[in-house]
Amino acid sequence: MTQEENRPPKKGLLRKINRFVGHAVNAFEVSALIFCVAALAVLLIANVFARTFFQSIYFAEEVSSFLVILLTFTGLSYGVRRARHIRMGAFLDAMPPKMEKIFIVIISFVSAVVMAIMAWASLDYLQNAMAMGHTTPALRLPRWIFYIILPIGFILAAIQYLRTIVKNMVEPDPWLSPDQKSEYEDEAAGGSA
């Protein structure tokens, strides 16, 4: 073997960009999800004790609503990245790999467009909420603060769908998401007897 044959194949620009974006978005998603779940648990447990022995925490409902919204729209992107979104698995598994890959790319493109449209609509909703100037009853915070995550979550989900397209363009096998390879194994083909 020559020295050139021993070298690993060069990674393309698309692959490098995809990996960089994946690491950056992953850090945000995982940190936000861990924080939301932990903060929600602590807040709700503390509120139960406070309500039982003293008086309910007056801002618990507002903060928990914000945490649920943050959890939902951050989880949207995380679910897409981990291929935990709703899909027609049996339909895709019945296809040959090349056709499956084509369908995954089409579905990912349509989903990315829908997420971009939803991001645009939620940005418009956020701007309207900012213009109205409503505040929350307990904390007296501007209500629009609760809606900032909506366009961010939709944009991150669109990015994950675009990353799925890139992953399917640079890899030979079909990928359901940037992190999840399509690996359906038929029991009869698996050789288990």
Residue frames as a rotation matrix with the C-alpha (Angstrom) as fourth column:
MET 1
0.573 0.819 0.000 0.00
0.819 -0.573 0.000 0.00
0.000 0.000 -1.000 0.00
THR 2
-0.312 -0.641 0.701 1.20
0.581 -0.712 -0.393 3.45
0.752 0.285 0.595 -0.81
GLN 3
-0.882 -0.096 -0.462 1.13
0.444 -0.504 -0.741 6.34
-0.161 -0.859 0.487 1.60
GLU 4
-0.775 0.630 -0.043 -1.84
-0.596 -0.706 0.383 7.94
0.211 0.322 0.923 -0.23
GLU 5
-0.163 0.743 -0.649 -3.94
-0.085 0.645 0.760 4.78
0.983 0.179 -0.042 0.22
ASN 6
-0.470 -0.097 -0.877 -3.28
0.788 0.402 -0.467 4.79
0.398 -0.910 -0.113 4.02
ARG 7
-0.996 0.080 0.031 -4.60
-0.086 -0.921 -0.379 8.33
-0.002 -0.380 0.925 4.46
PRO 8
-0.328 0.945 0.020 -8.22
0.620 0.231 -0.750 8.72
-0.713 -0.234 -0.661 5.47
PRO 9
-0.141 0.322 0.936 -10.43
0.929 -0.284 0.238 10.28
0.343 0.903 -0.259 2.80
LYS 10
-0.976 -0.205 0.071 -10.56
0.182 -0.951 -0.250 14.07
0.119 -0.232 0.966 2.82
LYS 11
-0.206 0.937 -0.283 -13.71
0.841 0.022 -0.540 15.48
-0.500 -0.349 -0.792 4.28
GLY 12
-0.289 0.192 0.938 -15.59
0.768 -0.539 0.347 17.89
0.572 0.820 0.008 2.11
LEU 13
-0.913 -0.042 0.407 -16.59
-0.106 -0.936 -0.335 21.41
0.395 -0.348 0.850 3.04
LEU 14
0.018 0.997 0.081 -20.25
-0.543 -0.058 0.838 20.40
0.840 -0.059 0.540 3.42
ARG 15
0.350 0.069 -0.934 -19.31
0.507 0.825 0.250 17.69
0.788 -0.561 0.254 5.90
LYS 16
-0.659 -0.680 -0.321 -17.21
0.664 -0.325 -0.673 20.11
0.354 -0.657 0.666 7.97
ILE 17
-0.729 0.470 0.498 -19.94
-0.464 -0.874 0.146 22.77
0.504 -0.125 0.855 8.02
ASN 18
0.270 0.877 -0.398 -22.54
-0.264 0.465 0.845 20.14
0.926 -0.123 0.357 8.93
ARG 19
0.065 -0.330 -0.942 -20.40
0.783 0.601 -0.157 18.88
0.618 -0.728 0.298 11.82
PHE 20
-0.895 -0.439 0.079 -19.68
0.318 -0.751 -0.579 22.41
0.313 -0.493 0.811 13.13
VAL 21
-0.409 0.832 0.374 -23.34
-0.645 -0.554 0.526 23.44
0.645 -0.026 0.764 13.02
GLY 22
0.333 0.542 -0.771 -24.30
0.096 0.794 0.600 20.15
0.938 -0.274 0.213 14.67
HIS 23
-0.342 -0.546 -0.765 -21.94
0.826 0.214 -0.522 20.69
0.449 -0.810 0.378 17.61
ALA 24
-0.958 -0.033 0.284 -23.01
-0.060 -0.947 -0.315 24.31
0.280 -0.319 0.905 18.14
VAL 25
-0.149 0.984 0.097 -26.73
-0.674 -0.172 0.718 23.58
0.723 0.042 0.689 18.00
ASN 26
0.186 0.175 -0.967 -26.36
0.357 0.905 0.232 20.41
0.916 -0.388 0.106 20.07
ALA 27
-0.750 -0.539 -0.384 -24.70
0.556 -0.199 -0.807 22.33
0.358 -0.819 0.449 22.91
PHE 28
-0.790 0.519 0.326 -27.57
-0.561 -0.827 -0.042 24.83
0.248 -0.216 0.944 23.03
GLU 29
0.059 0.903 -0.427 -30.31
-0.524 0.392 0.756 22.20
0.850 0.179 0.496 22.78
VAL 30
0.023 -0.094 -0.995 -28.99
0.544 0.836 -0.067 19.83
0.839 -0.540 0.071 25.40
SER 31
-0.900 -0.399 -0.177 -28.16
0.370 -0.483 -0.794 22.62
0.231 -0.780 0.582 27.85
ALA 32
-0.637 0.725 0.262 -31.59
-0.698 -0.686 0.203 24.22
0.327 -0.053 0.943 27.45
LEU 33
0.189 0.743 -0.641 -33.42
-0.291 0.666 0.686 20.90
0.938 0.057 0.343 27.79
ILE 34
-0.282 -0.370 -0.885 -31.51
0.706 0.545 -0.452 19.90
0.650 -0.752 0.108 30.93
PHE 35
-0.990 -0.108 0.088 -32.03
0.032 -0.793 -0.608 23.33
0.135 -0.600 0.789 32.47
CYS 36
-0.392 0.915 0.093 -35.76
-0.727 -0.370 0.578 23.39
0.564 0.159 0.811 31.69
VAL 37
0.240 0.496 -0.834 -36.50
0.083 0.846 0.527 19.94
0.967 -0.196 0.162 33.07
ALA 38
-0.468 -0.495 -0.732 -34.44
0.762 0.193 -0.618 20.54
0.448 -0.847 0.287 36.24
ALA 39
-0.980 0.090 0.176 -35.85
-0.151 -0.918 -0.367 24.02
0.129 -0.386 0.913 36.84
LEU 40
-0.176 0.978 -0.114 -39.40
-0.613 -0.019 0.790 22.85
0.770 0.209 0.603 36.19
ALA 41
0.125 0.176 -0.976 -39.03
0.460 0.861 0.214 19.96
0.879 -0.476 0.026 38.63
VAL 42
-0.737 -0.470 -0.486 -37.51
0.644 -0.269 -0.716 22.14
0.206 -0.841 0.500 41.36
LEU 43
-0.867 0.420 0.267 -40.09
-0.417 -0.906 0.070 24.89
0.271 -0.051 0.961 40.90
LEU 44
0.012 0.955 -0.295 -43.11
-0.464 0.267 0.845 22.58
0.886 0.127 0.446 40.94
ILE 45
0.010 -0.075 -0.997 -41.88
0.691 0.721 -0.047 20.57
0.723 -0.688 0.059 43.93
ALA 46
-0.902 -0.374 -0.216 -41.06
0.417 -0.625 -0.660 23.77
0.112 -0.685 0.720 45.84
ASN 47
-0.638 0.728 0.249 -44.50
-0.592 -0.671 0.446 25.14
0.492 0.137 0.860 45.00
VAL 48
0.174 0.686 -0.707 -46.20
0.080 0.705 0.704 22.00
0.982 -0.179 0.067 46.31
PHE 49
-0.303 -0.363 -0.881 -44.32
0.888 0.228 -0.399 22.30
0.345 -0.904 0.253 49.63
ALA 50
-0.993 -0.088 0.083 -44.95
0.060 -0.956 -0.288 26.04
0.105 -0.280 0.954 49.81
ARG 51
-0.344 0.937 0.057 -48.67
-0.540 -0.247 0.805 25.62
0.768 0.246 0.591 49.09
THR 52
0.169 0.393 -0.904 -48.95
0.412 0.805 0.427 22.83
0.895 -0.445 -0.025 51.66
PHE 53
-0.083 -0.331 -0.940 -47.14
0.989 0.086 -0.117 24.53
0.119 -0.940 0.321 54.52
PHE 54
-0.677 -0.234 -0.698 -47.17
0.386 -0.920 -0.065 28.25
-0.627 -0.313 0.713 53.77
GLN 55
0.413 0.726 -0.550 -48.49
-0.211 -0.512 -0.833 30.05
-0.886 0.460 -0.058 50.72
SER 56
0.637 -0.116 0.762 -48.19
0.695 0.515 -0.502 29.20
-0.334 0.849 0.409 47.03
ILE 57
-0.492 -0.830 -0.261 -45.27
0.490 -0.512 0.705 30.75
-0.720 0.219 0.659 45.14
TYR 58
0.262 0.777 -0.572 -46.98
-0.006 -0.592 -0.806 33.59
-0.965 0.215 -0.150 43.29
PHE 59
0.136 -0.279 -0.951 -44.88
-0.911 -0.412 -0.010 33.39
-0.389 0.867 -0.310 40.12
ALA 60
-0.456 -0.398 0.796 -44.71
-0.219 0.917 0.333 29.57
-0.863 -0.023 -0.506 39.79
GLU 61
0.404 0.701 0.588 -47.39
0.445 0.411 -0.796 29.33
-0.799 0.583 -0.146 37.10
GLU 62
0.882 -0.084 -0.464 -45.78
-0.390 -0.683 -0.618 31.98
-0.265 0.726 -0.635 34.88
VAL 63
-0.082 -0.995 -0.057 -42.28
-0.925 0.055 0.375 30.59
-0.370 0.084 -0.925 35.16
SER 64
-0.363 -0.021 0.932 -43.46
0.025 0.999 0.032 27.02
-0.932 0.035 -0.362 34.62
SER 65
0.748 0.644 0.161 -45.40
0.226 -0.019 -0.974 28.14
-0.624 0.765 -0.159 31.51
PHE 66
0.608 -0.607 -0.512 -42.27
-0.782 -0.569 -0.253 29.77
-0.138 0.555 -0.821 30.15
LEU 67
-0.386 -0.802 0.456 -40.20
-0.700 0.577 0.421 26.65
-0.601 -0.157 -0.784 30.89
VAL 68
0.072 0.490 0.869 -42.74
0.292 0.823 -0.488 24.41
-0.954 0.289 -0.084 29.13
ILE 69
0.943 0.243 -0.228 -42.69
-0.112 -0.416 -0.903 26.66
-0.314 0.877 -0.365 26.04
LEU 70
0.220 -0.949 -0.225 -38.88
-0.962 -0.250 0.110 26.68
-0.161 0.192 -0.968 26.08
LEU 71
-0.388 -0.326 0.862 -38.79
-0.353 0.917 0.188 22.92
-0.851 -0.231 -0.471 26.54
THR 72
0.484 0.697 0.529 -41.26
0.264 0.460 -0.848 22.33
-0.834 0.550 0.038 23.70
PHE 73
0.976 -0.018 -0.216 -39.57
-0.202 -0.433 -0.879 24.47
-0.077 0.901 -0.426 21.07
THR 74
-0.031 -0.999 0.024 -36.04
-0.979 0.035 0.202 23.44
-0.203 -0.018 -0.979 21.99
GLY 75
-0.252 0.013 0.968 -37.22
-0.199 0.978 -0.065 19.84
-0.947 -0.209 -0.244 22.01
LEU 76
0.827 0.554 -0.097 -38.59
-0.158 0.064 -0.985 20.32
-0.540 0.830 0.141 18.49
SER 77
0.484 -0.738 -0.470 -35.09
-0.834 -0.226 -0.503 20.80
0.265 0.636 -0.725 17.12
TYR 78
-0.428 -0.651 0.628 -33.66
-0.824 0.566 0.026 18.04
-0.372 -0.506 -0.778 19.31
GLY 79
0.203 0.613 0.763 -36.35
-0.151 0.790 -0.594 15.62
-0.967 0.005 0.253 18.14
VAL 80
0.931 0.081 -0.355 -35.56
-0.353 -0.036 -0.935 16.34
-0.089 0.996 -0.005 14.50
ARG 81
0.110 -0.985 -0.133 -31.82
-0.967 -0.076 -0.242 15.90
0.228 0.155 -0.961 15.09
ARG 82
-0.651 -0.343 0.677 -32.38
-0.596 0.783 -0.177 12.53
-0.469 -0.519 -0.714 16.78
ALA 83
-0.725 0.441 -0.528 -35.06
-0.364 0.406 0.838 11.38
0.584 0.800 -0.134 14.26
ARG 84
-0.862 0.466 -0.199 -37.73
0.429 0.463 -0.775 11.24
-0.270 -0.754 -0.599 16.96
HIS 85
-0.587 0.673 -0.449 -40.27
-0.692 -0.706 -0.153 13.11
-0.420 0.221 0.880 14.86
ILE 86
0.266 0.776 0.571 -43.35
-0.155 0.619 -0.770 11.48
-0.951 0.117 0.285 13.38
ARG 87
-0.425 -0.397 -0.813 -42.56
-0.871 -0.066 0.487 9.65
-0.247 0.916 -0.318 10.16
MET 88
0.715 0.668 -0.206 -43.80
-0.697 0.655 -0.292 6.82
-0.060 0.353 0.934 8.00
GLY 89
-0.133 -0.896 0.423 -41.19
-0.828 0.336 0.449 4.29
-0.544 -0.291 -0.787 9.12
ALA 90
0.039 0.196 0.980 -42.81
0.164 0.966 -0.200 1.18
-0.986 0.168 0.005 7.64
PHE 91
0.943 0.332 0.014 -43.22
0.094 -0.226 -0.969 2.95
-0.319 0.916 -0.245 4.28
LEU 92
0.525 -0.818 -0.237 -39.54
-0.849 -0.485 -0.209 3.99
0.056 0.311 -0.949 4.19
ASP 93
-0.168 -0.619 0.767 -38.29
-0.649 0.655 0.387 0.63
-0.742 -0.433 -0.512 5.45
ALA 94
0.458 0.428 0.779 -40.00
0.252 0.778 -0.576 -1.17
-0.852 0.460 0.248 2.57
MET 95
0.949 -0.095 -0.299 -38.09
-0.307 -0.478 -0.823 0.90
-0.065 0.873 -0.483 -0.02
PRO 96
0.494 -0.869 0.038 -34.72
0.807 0.441 -0.392 0.13
0.324 0.224 0.919 -1.50
PRO 97
0.050 -0.524 -0.850 -31.98
0.831 -0.451 0.327 2.34
-0.555 -0.722 0.413 0.06
LYS 98
-0.867 -0.410 0.283 -31.62
0.497 -0.685 0.532 4.70
-0.025 0.602 0.798 -2.93
MET 99
-0.206 0.877 0.434 -35.34
0.379 -0.337 0.862 5.38
0.902 0.342 -0.263 -3.10
GLU 100
0.486 0.323 -0.812 -35.48
0.865 -0.043 0.500 5.74
0.126 -0.945 -0.300 0.69
LYS 101
-0.434 -0.755 -0.492 -32.72
0.764 -0.598 0.244 8.33
-0.478 -0.270 0.836 0.51
ILE 102
-0.798 0.200 0.568 -34.59
0.331 -0.641 0.692 10.29
0.503 0.741 0.445 -2.17
PHE 103
0.257 0.965 -0.047 -37.78
0.508 -0.094 0.856 10.27
0.822 -0.244 -0.515 -0.08
ILE 104
0.265 -0.233 -0.936 -35.87
0.936 -0.171 0.307 11.34
-0.232 -0.957 0.173 3.05
VAL 105
-0.800 -0.599 -0.034 -34.35
0.560 -0.766 0.316 14.27
-0.215 0.234 0.948 1.15
ILE 106
-0.501 0.693 0.518 -37.76
0.248 -0.459 0.853 15.33
0.829 0.556 0.058 -0.24
ILE 107
0.481 0.710 -0.514 -39.45
0.680 0.068 0.730 14.99
0.553 -0.701 -0.450 3.15
SER 108
-0.055 -0.600 -0.798 -36.61
0.918 -0.345 0.196 16.89
-0.392 -0.722 0.570 4.84
PHE 109
-0.888 -0.265 0.375 -36.80
0.421 -0.796 0.435 19.68
0.184 0.544 0.819 2.28
VAL 110
-0.081 0.945 0.317 -40.57
0.263 -0.286 0.921 20.07
0.961 0.157 -0.225 2.64
SER 111
0.527 0.250 -0.812 -40.24
0.822 0.094 0.562 19.95
0.217 -0.964 -0.156 6.44
ALA 112
-0.490 -0.769 -0.410 -37.46
0.814 -0.572 0.099 22.58
-0.311 -0.285 0.907 6.38
VAL 113
-0.750 0.298 0.591 -39.68
0.206 -0.744 0.636 24.86
0.629 0.598 0.496 4.27
VAL 114
0.345 0.925 -0.160 -42.62
0.421 0.000 0.907 24.36
0.839 -0.380 -0.390 6.66
MET 115
0.262 -0.324 -0.909 -40.37
0.953 -0.060 0.296 25.11
-0.151 -0.944 0.293 9.66
ALA 116
-0.812 -0.577 0.094 -39.08
0.583 -0.788 0.199 28.26
-0.041 0.216 0.975 7.92
ILE 117
-0.346 0.783 0.516 -42.66
0.147 -0.498 0.854 29.40
0.927 0.371 0.057 7.24
MET 118
0.579 0.551 -0.601 -43.58
0.640 0.149 0.754 28.71
0.505 -0.821 -0.266 10.87
ALA 119
-0.253 -0.746 -0.616 -40.49
0.933 -0.356 0.048 30.65
-0.255 -0.563 0.786 12.00
TRP 120
-0.852 -0.019 0.524 -41.60
0.281 -0.860 0.426 33.60
0.442 0.510 0.737 9.86
ALA 121
0.107 0.983 0.147 -45.16
0.172 -0.164 0.971 33.44
0.979 -0.079 -0.187 11.23
SER 122
0.516 0.052 -0.855 -43.96
0.839 0.173 0.516 33.13
0.175 -0.983 0.045 14.83
LEU 123
-0.655 -0.742 -0.143 -41.61
0.752 -0.659 -0.026 36.09
-0.075 -0.124 0.989 14.31
ASP 124
-0.552 0.569 0.609 -44.62
0.035 -0.715 0.699 38.10
0.833 0.407 0.375 13.15
TYR 125
0.506 0.740 -0.443 -46.52
0.432 0.227 0.873 36.89
0.747 -0.633 -0.205 16.22
LEU 126
0.001 -0.623 -0.782 -43.59
0.997 -0.064 0.052 37.92
-0.082 -0.779 0.621 18.44
GLN 127
-0.875 -0.336 0.349 -43.50
0.403 -0.904 0.140 41.39
0.269 0.263 0.927 16.88
ASN 128
-0.066 0.933 0.354 -47.25
0.012 -0.354 0.935 41.81
0.998 0.066 0.012 17.44
ALA 129
0.549 0.223 -0.805 -46.85
0.741 0.316 0.593 40.73
0.387 -0.922 0.009 21.07
MET 130
-0.479 -0.791 -0.380 -44.05
0.872 -0.479 -0.101 43.28
-0.102 -0.380 0.919 21.48
ALA 131
-0.756 0.221 0.617 -46.21
0.140 -0.866 0.481 46.03
0.640 0.449 0.623 19.96
MET 132
0.287 0.953 -0.096 -49.13
0.274 0.015 0.962 45.29
0.918 -0.302 -0.257 22.30
GLY 133
-0.427 -0.602 0.675 -46.98
-0.423 -0.527 -0.737 45.74
0.799 -0.601 -0.030 25.39
HIS 134
0.703 0.711 -0.010 -48.90
-0.355 0.363 0.862 43.27
0.616 -0.603 0.507 27.59
THR 135
-0.429 -0.823 0.373 -47.23
-0.773 0.121 -0.623 42.14
0.468 -0.555 -0.688 30.80
THR 136
-0.366 0.244 -0.898 -47.56
0.329 0.937 0.120 39.01
0.871 -0.252 -0.423 32.89
PRO 137
0.584 0.743 0.326 -49.77
-0.017 -0.391 0.920 39.35
0.811 -0.543 -0.216 35.98
ALA 138
0.883 -0.189 -0.430 -47.36
0.468 0.297 0.832 38.14
-0.030 -0.936 0.351 38.68
LEU 139
0.044 -0.987 -0.153 -43.86
0.884 -0.033 0.467 39.12
-0.466 -0.156 0.871 37.59
ARG 140
0.705 0.325 -0.631 -44.92
0.049 -0.909 -0.413 42.12
-0.708 0.260 -0.657 35.47
LEU 141
-0.498 -0.858 0.126 -42.58
0.117 0.078 0.990 40.99
-0.859 0.508 0.062 32.67
PRO 142
-0.217 0.403 -0.889 -43.35
-0.924 -0.378 0.055 41.78
-0.314 0.834 0.454 29.05
ARG 143
0.516 0.537 0.668 -45.35
-0.351 0.843 -0.407 38.84
-0.782 -0.024 0.623 27.71
TRP 144
0.828 -0.199 -0.525 -43.30
-0.512 0.116 -0.851 38.75
0.230 0.973 -0.006 24.47
ILE 145
-0.176 -0.933 0.315 -40.31
-0.983 0.183 -0.005 37.39
-0.053 -0.311 -0.949 26.43
PHE 146
0.005 0.273 0.962 -42.18
-0.365 0.896 -0.252 34.08
-0.931 -0.350 0.104 26.61
TYR 147
0.842 0.484 0.236 -42.45
0.053 0.361 -0.931 33.95
-0.536 0.797 0.278 22.82
ILE 148
0.294 -0.809 -0.509 -38.82
-0.887 -0.430 0.170 34.58
-0.357 0.401 -0.844 21.85
ILE 149
-0.488 -0.567 0.664 -38.10
-0.368 0.823 0.433 30.85
-0.792 -0.033 -0.610 21.67
LEU 150
0.485 0.773 0.409 -40.81
0.054 0.440 -0.897 30.19
-0.873 0.457 0.171 19.04
PRO 151
0.890 -0.166 -0.424 -38.96
-0.451 -0.200 -0.870 31.49
0.059 0.966 -0.253 15.96
ILE 152
-0.104 -0.982 0.157 -35.65
-0.991 0.116 0.072 30.22
-0.089 -0.148 -0.985 17.37
GLY 153
-0.208 0.090 0.974 -37.06
-0.302 0.941 -0.151 26.71
-0.931 -0.325 -0.168 17.81
PHE 154
0.798 0.554 0.238 -38.54
0.079 0.295 -0.952 26.65
-0.598 0.778 0.191 14.31
ILE 155
0.638 -0.641 -0.426 -35.29
-0.751 -0.398 -0.526 27.97
0.168 0.656 -0.736 12.78
LEU 156
-0.334 -0.785 0.522 -33.24
-0.855 0.485 0.182 25.35
-0.396 -0.386 -0.833 14.63
ALA 157
0.157 0.464 0.872 -35.62
0.014 0.882 -0.472 22.61
-0.987 0.087 0.132 13.42
ALA 158
0.960 0.164 -0.225 -35.28
-0.200 -0.157 -0.967 23.91
-0.194 0.974 -0.118 9.83
ILE 159
0.172 -0.976 -0.136 -31.49
-0.983 -0.161 -0.090 23.83
0.066 0.149 -0.987 10.22
GLN 160
-0.324 -0.276 0.905 -31.68
-0.496 0.864 0.086 20.21
-0.805 -0.421 -0.417 11.41
TYR 161
0.638 0.586 0.499 -33.78
0.166 0.529 -0.833 19.25
-0.752 0.614 0.240 8.37
LEU 162
0.828 -0.412 -0.380 -31.25
-0.542 -0.415 -0.730 20.99
0.143 0.811 -0.567 6.09
ARG 163
-0.169 -0.907 0.385 -28.45
-0.945 0.260 0.197 19.12
-0.279 -0.331 -0.902 7.87
THR 164
0.123 0.305 0.944 -30.32
-0.078 0.952 -0.297 15.88
-0.989 -0.037 0.141 7.12
ILE 165
0.976 0.210 -0.053 -30.31
-0.050 -0.019 -0.999 16.79
-0.211 0.978 -0.008 3.42
VAL 166
0.382 -0.912 -0.151 -26.58
-0.899 -0.329 -0.289 17.55
0.214 0.246 -0.945 3.55
LYS 167
-0.201 -0.446 0.872 -25.89
-0.690 0.696 0.197 14.29
-0.695 -0.563 -0.448 5.41
ASN 168
0.474 0.461 0.750 -27.75
0.177 0.785 -0.594 12.34
-0.862 0.415 0.290 2.73
MET 169
0.949 -0.176 -0.261 -25.82
-0.309 -0.360 -0.880 14.16
0.061 0.916 -0.396 0.01
VAL 170
0.169 -0.985 0.025 -22.36
-0.942 -0.169 -0.289 13.39
0.289 0.025 -0.957 1.43
GLU 171
-0.428 -0.284 0.858 -22.94
-0.636 0.769 -0.063 9.89
-0.642 -0.572 -0.510 2.83
PRO 172
-0.849 0.058 -0.525 -23.60
-0.419 0.530 0.737 6.77
0.321 0.846 -0.425 0.74
ASP 173
-0.700 0.607 -0.376 -26.26
0.682 0.725 -0.098 5.33
0.213 -0.325 -0.922 3.10
PRO 174
0.039 0.789 0.613 -29.66
0.218 -0.606 0.765 6.89
0.975 0.104 -0.196 3.89
TRP 175
-0.889 -0.284 -0.360 -29.84
0.424 -0.209 -0.881 8.98
0.175 -0.936 0.306 7.08
LEU 176
0.096 0.990 -0.104 -33.14
0.927 -0.051 0.371 9.79
0.362 -0.132 -0.923 8.81
SER 177
0.996 0.081 -0.036 -31.53
0.089 -0.907 0.412 12.77
0.000 -0.413 -0.911 10.53
PRO 178
0.461 -0.884 0.074 -28.04
-0.640 -0.389 -0.663 14.22
0.615 0.258 -0.745 10.94
ASP 179
-0.350 -0.610 0.710 -27.44
-0.936 0.257 -0.241 11.84
-0.036 -0.749 -0.661 13.88
GLN 180
-0.005 0.469 0.883 -29.62
-0.413 0.803 -0.429 8.83
-0.911 -0.367 0.190 13.02
LYS 181
-0.810 -0.317 -0.494 -28.79
-0.582 0.332 0.742 6.42
-0.072 0.889 -0.453 10.24
SER 182
0.334 0.924 -0.187 -31.64
-0.941 0.338 -0.010 4.45
0.054 0.179 0.982 8.69
GLU 183
-0.715 -0.695 -0.075 -31.00
-0.672 0.713 -0.200 0.97
0.193 -0.093 -0.977 10.06
TYR 184
0.376 0.877 0.299 -34.10
-0.896 0.426 -0.123 -1.15
-0.236 -0.222 0.946 9.69
GLU 185
-0.798 -0.592 -0.111 -33.28
-0.602 0.781 0.165 -4.84
-0.011 0.199 -0.980 9.95
ASP 186
0.256 0.867 -0.426 -35.74
-0.813 0.432 0.390 -7.40
0.522 0.247 0.816 8.73
GLU 187
0.215 -0.152 0.965 -35.92
-0.801 0.537 0.263 -10.31
-0.558 -0.829 -0.006 11.19
ALA 188
0.898 0.147 0.414 -36.04
0.079 0.873 -0.482 -12.84
-0.432 0.466 0.772 8.36
ALA 189
0.742 -0.665 0.082 -32.97
-0.038 -0.163 -0.986 -11.32
0.669 0.729 -0.147 6.72
GLY 190
0.370 -0.603 0.707 -31.12
-0.907 -0.398 0.136 -11.15
0.199 -0.691 -0.694 10.06
GLY 191
-0.226 -0.495 -0.839 -30.67
-0.396 0.834 -0.385 -14.92
0.890 0.246 -0.384 10.07
SER 192
-0.647 0.034 0.761 -32.30
-0.748 0.161 -0.644 -15.52
-0.145 -0.986 -0.079 13.44
ALA 193
-0.296 0.516 -0.804 -33.82
-0.371 0.714 0.594 -18.95
0.880 0.474 -0.020 13.58
